[in-house]
Amino acid sequence: MLKQIVVPGVALVLALAILPARCSADVDDTAVDQLFSALRDKDFSGATAHFSARMKAALSPATLEAAWSQTYAAQGPLLSWKILDRQNLPGGDEVSVQLTFQSSTAISTLAVASQTGEIGSLFFKLAHSNAPVTAPPYAEQAKFHSEDVTVGGYKLPGTLTIPNGKGPFPAVVLVHGSGPNDRNETIGANHPFADIADGLSSQGIAVLRYDKRTLMHSVMVATVEDEVIDDAVAAVQLLRARPDVLGDRIFVVGHSLGAVLAPEIAKKAWPVAGIVLLAPSGRKLPQIIVQQARFLGQASPAQLAELERQADELSAHKMPPSETFLGATASYFYDLDARDEVAIARSLDVPILILHGGRDYQVIDEDIRIWQNGLKGDAKVRVETFPSLNHLFIAGEGKPGPAEYDTPGHVDRAVIGTIASFIENGGGPPARQAASN
């Protein structure tokens, strides 16, 4: 069984130990209180003392501190916690806990062994400010309507926004970044995918967005096919089967990890009319994790040195596949490394739009240069940077960081206009014949 810890821009996976027997409520309560008391007090060594042997090997005090800090640093002190639900597992309980911070609430899930109370898994979810989804100022609600849909074999709930009128219409599939994202890609007080859907559908483009598999199901995520690609391909196929969608004008629009994998999604869902890459990383994921930790300045020098050592070992493929880095198995990173998405993008021979926020500390200029250099000479590639926008393509000021995601905002109007123009004018039918399928 695998679980994810969510760090902005990074999905981390923890291997769970098999639990020996069923838990009692008293054992659950004690384990929860001991763990979150230690986390509240920032006693990360004390927190890991309650882990099973396998969890201790997977998650050191330093990496636990990095994950906790990057996920919740902007939320203020942890004030309280309470158990919301218990689910019996073979040999233990999975316990859902509501965390109350100074400025928000969040959910954490942990697996607790009976008798010993050892913790065999731990799952952090990004805090939400409970800010409602609000329409961006450029949305024209009278110009489109919404329909509930179900995507793929895992029956993922989604929303299709469809322009009013005769149709058929060009359409896009929105592909999330890493972590268990909902269909709106809710991050803090912001809902960028809802903004993009409303904005594009106001301009005559159908948009499909859906809840991610890792949000809806406790599933083993061993590769990015499981995490992202398979469901995105199913979403393209859903659009292609609809009479109100132009089958030769379907675009894949990915954000962050979804942007990195958009070329492979397009290839497997062929034919597509073009791809839009919103903040695609180009460097190896371990390097990105270290760079983010260094930028945020929340890790001690010793913790940062250990992160760098492990990241170098992983980047050189010297770490055994079953070992973990920040909870993710090395094999997951190796699977991602084996994919040359830039080369796939170059082979597609379709229009490609790459957008980047100048205030994005997660995907930086170096990442965009990797894509530019790899696609150099391709007349169908267009790259634009928006200096005042962050990783969510929302405007901000000063030094960027996770805290600004808790300030409500909307995807910038210029980004919506650029994507819409690309779809309406720059994108077009694929230059090569559709594969037989």
C-alpha positions as CSV (number, residue, x, y, z in Angstrom):
1,M,0.0,0.0,0.0
2,L,1.2,3.5,-0.7
3,K,0.3,6.9,0.5
4,Q,1.3,10.4,-0.5
5,I,2.6,13.3,1.4
6,V,1.9,16.6,-0.5
7,V,4.5,19.3,-0.7
8,P,3.7,22.2,-3.1
9,G,4.7,21.0,-6.5
10,V,6.0,17.6,-5.3
11,A,4.2,14.3,-4.7
12,L,5.9,12.1,-2.1
13,V,4.9,8.5,-1.5
14,L,5.4,6.4,1.7
15,A,5.5,2.6,1.7
16,L,3.4,1.3,4.5
17,A,4.2,-1.5,6.8
18,I,1.7,-4.4,7.3
19,L,0.0,-3.9,10.6
20,P,-0.2,-6.9,12.9
21,A,-3.7,-6.7,14.4
22,R,-6.8,-4.6,14.8
23,C,-6.5,-1.4,16.8
24,S,-8.7,-0.2,19.6
25,A,-9.9,3.4,19.9
26,D,-7.7,4.0,22.9
27,V,-4.6,3.0,20.9
28,D,-5.7,5.3,18.1
29,D,-6.2,8.2,20.4
30,T,-2.9,7.7,22.1
31,A,-1.0,7.4,18.8
32,V,-2.6,10.5,17.4
33,D,-2.0,12.6,20.6
34,Q,1.6,11.6,20.8
35,L,2.4,12.2,17.1
36,F,0.7,15.6,16.8
37,S,1.9,16.8,20.2
38,A,5.4,16.2,18.9
39,L,4.7,17.9,15.6
40,R,3.1,20.9,17.3
41,D,6.2,21.2,19.4
42,K,8.4,20.7,16.3
43,D,10.0,17.7,18.0
44,F,10.5,15.7,14.8
45,S,12.8,13.2,16.4
46,G,10.1,12.6,19.0
47,A,7.5,12.2,16.2
48,T,9.5,9.6,14.3
49,A,10.0,7.7,17.6
50,H,6.4,6.5,17.2
51,F,7.0,5.2,13.7
52,S,7.3,1.5,12.8
53,A,10.7,0.3,11.8
54,R,9.8,0.5,8.1
55,M,8.5,4.0,8.5
56,K,11.6,5.1,10.4
57,A,13.7,3.8,7.4
58,A,11.5,5.7,5.0
59,L,11.1,9.0,6.8
60,S,13.9,10.5,8.9
61,P,13.3,13.4,11.3
62,A,15.0,15.8,8.8
63,T,12.8,14.7,5.9
64,L,9.7,14.7,8.1
65,E,10.5,18.3,9.2
66,A,11.0,19.3,5.6
67,A,7.7,17.9,4.5
68,W,5.8,19.3,7.5
69,S,7.3,22.8,7.1
70,Q,6.8,23.0,3.3
71,T,3.2,21.8,3.6
72,Y,2.1,23.8,6.7
73,A,4.6,26.6,7.4
74,A,2.3,29.3,6.2
75,Q,-0.7,28.1,8.3
76,G,0.7,29.3,11.7
77,P,0.9,27.2,14.8
78,L,-0.9,23.8,15.1
79,L,-3.6,24.6,17.7
80,S,-5.5,21.3,18.0
81,W,-6.5,18.0,16.4
82,K,-9.4,15.6,16.5
83,I,-10.1,12.2,15.0
84,L,-12.8,12.3,12.4
85,D,-13.0,8.7,11.2
86,R,-11.5,5.2,11.7
87,Q,-11.4,2.6,9.1
88,N,-10.3,-1.0,9.9
89,L,-7.4,-2.3,7.9
90,P,-6.0,-5.8,7.9
91,G,-4.3,-5.7,11.2
92,G,-4.9,-2.1,12.2
93,D,-6.8,1.2,11.7
94,E,-6.5,4.0,9.3
95,V,-7.3,7.1,11.2
96,S,-8.4,10.5,9.6
97,V,-7.5,13.5,11.8
98,Q,-8.6,17.1,11.4
99,L,-5.8,19.5,12.1
100,T,-6.6,23.1,13.1
101,F,-4.0,25.7,12.5
102,Q,-4.1,29.4,13.3
103,S,-5.3,30.2,9.8
104,S,-6.8,27.0,8.3
105,T,-7.7,23.4,8.7
106,A,-6.3,20.3,7.1
107,I,-6.7,16.5,7.1
108,S,-4.0,14.0,8.0
109,T,-4.4,10.2,7.7
110,L,-2.3,7.7,9.5
111,A,-2.3,3.9,9.9
112,V,-1.9,2.8,13.5
113,A,-0.8,-0.7,14.6
114,S,-2.7,-2.4,17.4
115,Q,-1.2,-3.1,20.8
116,T,2.0,-1.1,20.1
117,G,0.4,2.0,18.6
118,E,3.2,2.2,16.0
119,I,2.5,4.4,13.0
120,G,2.8,2.6,9.7
121,S,1.8,5.4,7.4
122,L,1.4,9.1,7.4
123,F,-0.5,11.3,4.9
124,F,-0.5,15.2,4.9
125,K,-2.9,17.1,2.8
126,L,-2.5,20.7,2.0
127,A,-4.4,23.0,4.2
128,H,-7.4,24.8,2.8
129,S,-8.6,28.2,3.9
130,N,-12.2,27.2,3.2
131,A,-12.4,30.0,0.7
132,P,-15.3,29.3,-1.7
133,V,-14.9,28.9,-5.4
134,T,-15.6,32.3,-6.9
135,A,-16.0,33.2,-10.5
136,P,-13.1,35.2,-11.9
137,P,-13.9,38.7,-13.2
138,Y,-13.5,37.6,-16.9
139,A,-16.1,34.7,-16.6
140,E,-19.3,35.3,-18.5
141,Q,-21.6,32.8,-16.9
142,A,-24.4,33.3,-19.4
143,K,-22.1,32.0,-22.2
144,F,-21.6,28.5,-21.0
145,H,-23.1,25.7,-18.8
146,S,-21.7,22.9,-16.8
147,E,-22.3,19.1,-16.9
148,D,-21.2,16.4,-14.5
149,V,-19.2,13.6,-16.1
150,T,-17.2,10.5,-15.0
151,V,-13.7,9.9,-16.3
152,G,-12.0,6.5,-16.8
153,G,-12.1,3.2,-15.2
154,Y,-11.7,4.6,-11.7
155,K,-14.9,6.6,-12.3
156,L,-13.4,9.9,-11.4
157,P,-16.0,12.7,-11.0
158,G,-15.5,15.7,-13.2
159,T,-17.0,18.8,-14.6
160,L,-17.3,19.7,-18.3
161,T,-18.0,23.3,-19.0
162,I,-19.6,23.7,-22.5
163,P,-20.2,27.0,-24.4
164,N,-23.9,27.7,-25.1
165,G,-24.8,27.5,-28.7
166,K,-24.9,25.0,-31.6
167,G,-21.3,23.7,-31.5
168,P,-19.4,21.5,-31.9
169,F,-16.6,23.3,-30.0
170,P,-12.8,23.0,-29.6
171,A,-12.0,21.5,-26.2
172,V,-9.3,21.1,-23.6
173,V,-8.5,18.6,-20.9
174,L,-6.9,20.1,-17.8
175,V,-4.2,17.9,-16.2
176,H,-3.2,18.5,-12.6
177,G,0.1,18.9,-10.9
178,S,1.4,16.4,-8.4
179,G,-0.5,15.4,-5.3
180,P,-4.1,14.4,-4.7
181,N,-5.7,17.4,-6.5
182,D,-9.4,18.0,-6.9
183,R,-10.9,19.1,-10.2
184,N,-10.3,22.7,-9.4
185,E,-6.7,22.1,-8.5
186,T,-7.5,23.8,-5.2
187,I,-4.4,25.1,-3.5
188,G,-4.9,27.2,-0.4
189,A,-7.6,29.7,-1.1
190,N,-7.2,29.4,-4.9
191,H,-8.9,27.3,-7.6
192,P,-6.8,27.8,-10.8
193,F,-8.5,25.1,-12.9
194,A,-12.0,26.5,-12.1
195,D,-10.7,29.9,-13.3
196,I,-9.3,28.4,-16.5
197,A,-12.4,26.5,-17.2
198,D,-14.7,29.5,-16.7
199,G,-12.4,31.8,-18.7
200,L,-12.0,29.5,-21.7
201,S,-15.6,28.5,-21.8
202,S,-16.6,32.1,-21.8
203,Q,-14.6,32.3,-25.1
204,G,-16.2,29.3,-26.8
205,I,-14.0,26.5,-25.7
206,A,-15.2,23.4,-23.8
207,V,-13.1,22.4,-20.8
208,L,-13.0,19.1,-18.9
209,R,-11.5,18.9,-15.4
210,Y,-11.8,16.0,-12.9
211,D,-10.8,14.9,-9.5
212,K,-7.5,13.1,-9.5
213,R,-7.3,9.3,-8.8
214,T,-5.0,9.8,-5.8
215,L,-7.7,12.1,-4.3
216,M,-10.6,9.7,-4.8
217,H,-9.0,6.3,-4.1
218,S,-6.4,4.7,-1.9
219,V,-4.5,3.2,-4.8
220,M,-0.9,2.1,-5.3
221,V,0.9,4.8,-7.3
222,A,4.1,3.2,-8.6
223,T,4.5,5.1,-11.9
224,V,3.2,8.3,-13.4
225,E,0.9,6.2,-15.6
226,D,-1.0,5.4,-12.4
227,E,-0.8,8.9,-11.1
228,V,-1.5,11.0,-14.1
229,I,-1.3,9.6,-17.7
230,D,-3.9,6.9,-17.9
231,D,-6.7,9.1,-16.5
232,A,-5.8,12.0,-18.7
233,V,-5.9,9.8,-21.8
234,A,-9.3,8.6,-20.7
235,A,-10.4,12.2,-20.4
236,V,-9.3,13.0,-24.0
237,Q,-11.2,9.9,-25.2
238,L,-14.3,11.1,-23.3
239,L,-14.2,14.4,-25.2
240,R,-13.6,12.7,-28.5
241,A,-16.8,10.7,-28.1
242,R,-19.0,13.7,-27.6
243,P,-20.9,15.2,-30.6
244,D,-20.6,18.7,-29.1
245,V,-16.8,18.6,-29.3
246,L,-14.7,19.0,-32.4
247,G,-12.7,15.7,-32.4
248,D,-9.8,17.2,-34.3
249,R,-9.6,20.3,-32.0
250,I,-8.8,18.7,-28.6
251,F,-5.9,20.1,-26.7
252,V,-4.1,18.9,-23.6
253,V,-3.4,21.6,-21.1
254,G,-1.2,20.5,-18.2
255,H,0.1,22.3,-15.1
256,S,3.4,21.5,-13.3
257,L,3.7,17.7,-13.4
258,G,0.7,17.6,-15.7
259,A,2.6,20.0,-18.0
260,V,5.7,17.8,-17.9
261,L,3.7,14.7,-18.9
262,A,1.4,16.5,-21.5
263,P,3.5,15.4,-24.5
264,E,3.2,11.7,-23.5
265,I,-0.5,12.1,-22.7
266,A,-1.0,13.6,-26.2
267,K,1.0,10.8,-27.8
268,K,-1.0,8.1,-26.1
269,A,-4.3,9.9,-26.7
270,W,-3.5,10.7,-30.4
271,P,-4.7,12.6,-32.3
272,V,-4.6,15.9,-30.4
273,A,-4.5,19.4,-31.9
274,G,-1.8,20.8,-29.6
275,I,-0.5,21.0,-26.0
276,V,-0.2,23.8,-23.5
277,L,2.5,23.5,-20.8
278,L,1.8,25.7,-17.8
279,A,5.0,25.8,-15.6
280,P,6.7,22.6,-16.8
281,S,9.7,21.6,-14.8
282,G,12.8,20.5,-16.8
283,R,15.2,19.4,-14.1
284,K,15.2,16.2,-12.2
285,L,12.7,16.0,-9.4
286,P,15.3,15.5,-6.6
287,Q,17.1,18.7,-7.7
288,I,13.9,20.6,-7.6
289,I,13.1,19.4,-4.1
290,V,16.5,20.6,-2.9
291,Q,16.3,23.9,-4.7
292,Q,12.9,24.6,-3.1
293,A,14.1,23.7,0.3
294,R,17.1,26.0,-0.2
295,F,14.9,28.8,-1.5
296,L,12.4,28.6,1.4
297,G,15.2,28.6,4.0
298,Q,13.3,26.4,6.4
299,A,15.8,23.5,6.6
300,S,18.8,23.7,8.9
301,P,22.3,23.4,7.2
302,A,22.6,19.8,8.4
303,Q,19.1,18.9,7.0
304,L,19.9,20.6,3.7
305,A,23.2,18.8,3.4
306,E,21.5,15.4,4.0
307,L,18.8,16.3,1.4
308,E,21.5,17.2,-1.1
309,R,23.4,14.0,-0.4
310,Q,20.4,11.8,-1.0
311,A,19.3,13.8,-4.0
312,D,22.7,13.4,-5.6
313,E,22.7,9.7,-5.0
314,L,19.2,9.4,-6.5
315,S,20.0,11.6,-9.5
316,A,23.0,9.3,-10.2
317,H,20.7,6.3,-9.9
318,K,22.9,4.9,-7.2
319,M,20.1,4.5,-4.7
320,P,18.5,1.0,-4.5
321,P,15.1,1.1,-6.2
322,S,13.3,0.1,-3.0
323,E,14.8,2.8,-0.9
324,T,13.1,6.1,-0.4
325,F,13.8,9.8,-0.8
326,L,11.4,12.0,1.2
327,G,9.2,8.9,1.3
328,A,9.1,8.2,-2.4
329,T,10.7,5.0,-3.6
330,A,13.7,5.5,-5.8
331,S,12.0,3.4,-8.5
332,Y,9.3,6.1,-8.8
333,F,12.0,8.7,-9.5
334,Y,13.8,6.4,-11.9
335,D,10.5,5.8,-13.8
336,L,10.1,9.6,-14.2
337,D,13.7,10.0,-15.2
338,A,13.4,7.4,-18.0
339,R,10.8,9.6,-19.8
340,D,12.2,12.1,-22.2
341,E,9.1,14.3,-22.5
342,V,11.0,17.0,-24.4
343,A,11.8,14.5,-27.1
344,I,8.2,13.3,-27.2
345,A,7.1,16.9,-27.6
346,R,9.5,17.4,-30.5
347,S,8.1,14.3,-32.2
348,L,4.5,15.3,-32.0
349,D,4.6,17.9,-34.7
350,V,1.7,19.9,-33.2
351,P,1.6,23.5,-31.9
352,I,3.0,23.8,-28.4
353,L,2.5,26.8,-26.0
354,I,4.7,27.0,-22.9
355,L,3.8,29.6,-20.2
356,H,5.8,30.5,-17.2
357,G,5.3,32.9,-14.2
358,G,8.3,35.1,-13.4
359,R,7.6,34.8,-9.7
360,D,7.4,31.0,-9.8
361,Y,10.0,29.6,-7.3
362,Q,9.0,26.0,-8.0
363,V,9.6,26.0,-11.7
364,I,12.4,28.4,-12.5
365,D,14.0,29.9,-15.6
366,E,16.4,27.0,-15.8
367,D,13.5,24.6,-16.3
368,I,12.0,26.7,-19.1
369,R,15.4,26.9,-20.8
370,I,15.6,23.1,-20.9
371,W,12.4,23.0,-22.8
372,Q,13.4,25.9,-25.1
373,N,16.7,24.3,-25.9
374,G,15.2,20.9,-26.5
375,L,12.6,22.4,-28.9
376,K,14.9,24.9,-30.5
377,G,14.1,25.5,-34.2
378,D,10.5,24.2,-34.0
379,A,8.4,26.9,-35.5
380,K,5.3,25.5,-33.8
381,V,6.6,26.3,-30.3
382,R,5.8,29.5,-28.5
383,V,7.1,30.5,-25.0
384,E,5.8,33.3,-22.9
385,T,6.7,34.5,-19.4
386,F,4.5,36.6,-17.2
387,P,6.8,38.5,-14.8
388,S,4.4,39.2,-12.0
389,L,2.7,35.8,-11.8
390,N,3.5,32.8,-9.5
391,H,3.3,29.1,-10.0
392,L,-0.5,29.3,-10.1
393,F,-0.4,32.1,-12.6
394,I,-1.8,34.5,-10.1
395,A,-0.3,37.9,-9.5
396,G,1.7,38.7,-6.4
397,E,4.5,40.9,-5.0
398,G,7.7,40.5,-3.1
399,K,9.5,37.2,-2.4
400,P,7.2,34.3,-3.5
401,G,6.5,31.5,-1.1
402,P,3.7,29.0,0.0
403,A,2.0,31.7,2.1
404,E,0.7,33.6,-0.9
405,Y,-1.3,30.6,-2.0
406,D,-3.6,31.3,1.0
407,T,-4.5,34.7,-0.4
408,P,-7.5,34.4,-2.7
409,G,-6.9,35.4,-6.3
410,H,-7.6,34.3,-9.9
411,V,-5.5,33.2,-12.8
412,D,-4.5,36.3,-14.7
413,R,-6.7,37.4,-17.5
414,A,-3.8,37.6,-19.9
415,V,-3.0,33.9,-19.3
416,I,-6.6,33.0,-20.2
417,G,-6.5,35.2,-23.3
418,T,-3.1,33.7,-24.4
419,I,-4.4,30.1,-24.1
420,A,-7.7,31.0,-25.8
421,S,-5.9,32.7,-28.7
422,F,-3.6,29.7,-29.1
423,I,-6.5,27.3,-29.3
424,E,-8.5,29.5,-31.7
425,N,-5.7,30.6,-34.0
426,G,-2.3,29.0,-33.2
427,G,-3.5,25.5,-32.6
428,G,-4.9,23.4,-35.4
429,P,-5.5,19.9,-36.7
430,P,-2.5,17.6,-36.2
431,A,0.1,17.7,-38.9
432,R,0.3,14.0,-39.2
433,Q,-2.4,11.3,-39.7
434,A,-4.2,9.9,-36.7
435,A,-3.0,6.5,-35.5
436,S,-5.4,3.7,-36.0
437,N,-7.3,3.1,-32.8
